[in-house]
Amino acid sequence: MSSVSGVRPRGCRKRARRDEAGYSMIEILIVLAIMAVIATLVGPALFNQLDKSKVTTAQTQIRTLEAAVATMRLEIGRFPTEEEGLRLLVEPPQDEQTRSSWRGPYLDGSLPVDPWGNAYRYSLPEARFDGYSVKPVIYSYGQDNSPGGAGLDADIGRVEDLGDRAGN
């Protein structure tokens, strides 16, 4: 049917409005239900991957901190004491002799925290400290921020090297 001077016959006008009406409520509900089922199936796997990535991130950051401590040791001739800790990577030492050979900071920016927002721990596994014969242990207590645990709560790093001190 042709329209004269831009006026359409009545049947065409109704059909045009019906085509433009959009989706019905039932169609929207079906799509939402399908999306909910997909989220239920995929969600746990996605969160599990996120949790695994936090552990991997902590392991990578610990290796970076260990490398920075090793570099600093080459320059100042010793590992940081437990009192100095990882802070010595980004702040100059207090004693003048060590400060003269310190070429830091050995990290860009500030000290990283673990993926759960806790500071990394630094310890020397032997009671005797001469700065050369021990290798410091850098570790995280995991998600629960307390010693021991399993899964995401497990300690990350070489905590077995701490022996009896692992609970400190």
Helices and strands as residue ranges (DSSP letters): H 10-20, H 25-76, G 85-89, H 96-101, E 121-123, E 137-140, G 151-153, E 156-157, G 159-167
